[in-house]
Amino acid sequence: MAKETMMSLYDYLGRAAGSELGQKVAQAAASQKVKFEMREVSNSTYQGNVMLYPKSFLDQFFGGGLSEGGNPSKQLLHG
């Protein structure tokens, strides 16, 4: 069984998600009991931990159907 690909919102969207969207995703993941991981990030614009979610969950949350490579105009379907 292959391990699920875990992604941050930044990795998935190709841009910073912001705290409001981050909270909505975290709430949805918690309500669906989705497993998550944490990764420490340190760069010129952000230092701290970020949440990593299964790609399949993010595909579902953002409506799926988009090609690999990330499209920064993904539409938020929840919230």
Secondary structure, DSSP 8 states (H G I E B T S, - for coil): -----EE-HHHHHSS---HHHHHHHHHHHHHTT---EEEEEESSS-EEEEEEEEHHHHHHHTT----TT--TT------
